[in-house]
Amino acid sequence: MSYLKRNIDTCLQEWKNAESRKPLLLRGARQVGKSSAVRELSKSFDNFLEINFENKDNTIAKKIFERHSNPNLICDELSALYEQPIIAGKTLLFLDEIQSCADAISALRYFYEQMPELHVVAAGSLLEFALQEIPSYAVGRVRSMYMYPFSFEEFLMAMKRDILLEKLKTATPDNPLSDEIHKKLKELFLRFIVIGGMPEVLAKYAAGGSLLECQNILDELTETLFNDFAKYKQRVPAIRLEETFSAIIAQTGQKFTYSKVATTANHAQLKESIELLKMAGLVYDATHTSSNGLPLASETNPRYRKLMIFDTGIYQRFLRLNLTQLLLDEKIEQINKGALAEMFVGTELVKSQNNRLPAALYYWQREKDGSTAEVDYVIQQGQNIVPVEVKAGTKGSMQSLFIFLNEKQRSYGIRCSMENFGEFQNIKIYPLYASGKL
């Protein structure tokens, strides 16, 4: 299948064209499209050498990195081994699944120090685990770039809905879309929630594949995720990771409670499982912040956090949600009490953040006994702290949003719902599909 353009393509080209660059470390969950994006970038080079360290045929390449730390010697031997010229400025060297070769990770710093003209990209899906073993691998000498599943805007690009995308980009609460455009985007949004943002699924659908075919691919991807858990067995038993993953799905949209997990594991063991799933890019968390000032991270309480998995397609497939009700009735709130809508907004917020830094999500709950006030997300817009309330339909109370605005003396809040762009008192309304614009 042909390559589907991503927003990260522009970032990769900027890195390529920079006068001063560092080796690039592309980080993200398995199968979110890291390798495909690098191969697309390689088309702008004269030469391209890709080495996958999980491929058994590349054991000799591993030994080259074991023997040498000098990048000139490494490139000389790699060039001879693969019969491919490695020329600074003309060759892209791609070290894929680099977590399987610790010596290659360590070598990145030497490429920066001794051979900065050569374009080197490394990628890995379980990279965070390997980096823990090399805490000072190349601090300040390697640039990280984080990659996630497709966003809704990227989905529109893949579906060649460029006009709709431009309309969406220019719409604001005081410049809403026409009813016809809003309806079309809402229909596509519901399809996207079902399909999700995994490249393999989206590529099948964009090429004319049926929803059934997409569901089958999602089943295969879910099975692959569980099979990957066996790779963590030195740290945590695979069965415990499956239990934790399932519990996170079941508790989406609410504060995560360890006691609700069906397992014999204790609190510390469950916490370790969650951290591993986060490191693998499969789980995002939204942490409670008191929201009294910036940065939001300065007043967080990690005891209170909500967890979500990284893709709505896998989420709905895992739960076997009623797709007919979702696609035909255009109702999300009746399917799983709005958790799917809240999760969608959270994942879109993650995908829209600066890809040079690990993404961070925050929410707020009233820190008073007996209070149930809670705002789904809190974000920063310029120097403003802005509460975001997610509604799965077009109606619903905004009591918590107004409590937050009153207690924190904030000028406005945001409501994400199935409504068109608009304004109501000091509330700005964004459609759910426009969450990436926040």
Steps between C-alpha positions, in 0.01 A plus 500: 500500500614855430636715780248720681638843580548593865552829682833368623628494140550877517693467826724233349575718198584792727741277690656384173551855370632649825856634480577356842332175593530215746427132438124457517331254733144424385297373795152352524292186535543206267333530158413870515691562176854594608680287241267605219557868578877454487478311170294785360768745617767285331355588157666841532847340534729348238565193715312322775623226733250340738614259771238324712667362811215256564573334168720193551677574171649811661701326772821605326389862517457460876854370527631803311347729762636275775854529363511870417395831646666703224223592250743509207600139562136402556389656171795356310413145607122546459557636150704193406254260666190637326676620183344840549694830501473702822579858408440793732231728358383243245422188704230440760607235752198345672554286811162336562398311817815641654390388846633156400855634471618696802836570334325673210313721747828593666656571160250777424696746712814431297319564174407842637849577629711356217276477192228766537455544123354148461124468530428228757151399613435234762161360599359245739170397651629371833776758505416644839597173669844497336561866585443423867799269483712777343402805711768728352489357149527834318347776706510820294641319198186340361170660404183308586180519298181330622255335264141386556214345303328714236306801625158593362657770281744242360204269438341774288827530308504125441140507378588789266247729663725802458219753465334379820837512675557862396151592621574334833833679538343844455188445713481651850230547765423844353528371142306171498466260210192476284251234606584294190878499566443428869282201411760357261782539753286342770435196280871464424583545868273207595671286237841601632409404856408151375808460279749670728836641400716191452663537155428147379128532575469849363689410181260211438198727543648781288562247221133403497502227762184418691437561868499124548849475354611781729352320801692185407827695484424655839453149640842402363662812644345435842635145494843634403493739796431216739772286340742790550431489873712187512800720415459673836502174697834574665331796668133408534307179418308529173174395666524794744552743212192359327298541819621857542437588135146361526440692824611826341251448218223419750577813707540745211343835585536467876772521764694177487439282805743217570250305708277452195765303311422128487841370606693359794774759445556764767497878457873528428486226236204660325673838504804340337277347231344839424841665472617233255189545284559876503863454404393279210274782377185291543352703786466872570415651836329822604624616840308717744630854526383766744514743206587808706783608274742410224655265426214257559750228587615691809185417698425142403398218731600166342270312739212628290519417134289369216638251250415426138645280228651657191244428227120518478484226236668245726291626792164450329608165359613376839162592653301382195298820501173528306622653174152516347383726780811714464498539121128514428360672810803731529490459876807447713362567847274193500778260400734515799387805698719741309834337584576457130453874437724594793764255383488638146558856624790383719674318214450799267654730761800267522546492121481880471775575753862587423646174367843580640378443856310217671129584493325595825131513588334657805155504655349661810284376782384699800718425801220515756338215689168399352549707184451338161603795282740387227619653173606251234814686385692814586717651229722803449415750226768770494516612863143388570398195701192362326263227623361263235175311552420210264141413413417198286177658372368851452363552849620461857569691817811719521484543877859384559626733228335801663626396845854492362466840331364653819753345741803561278382839371549400138341695218374220277462126460458259209225248432570220249185334370316385190394863445637738240748772600335769709500706820276502805563759774869449583512150349658437161351200320714272284372192315658176623667457162680835552671395827839513331459877458492567874 
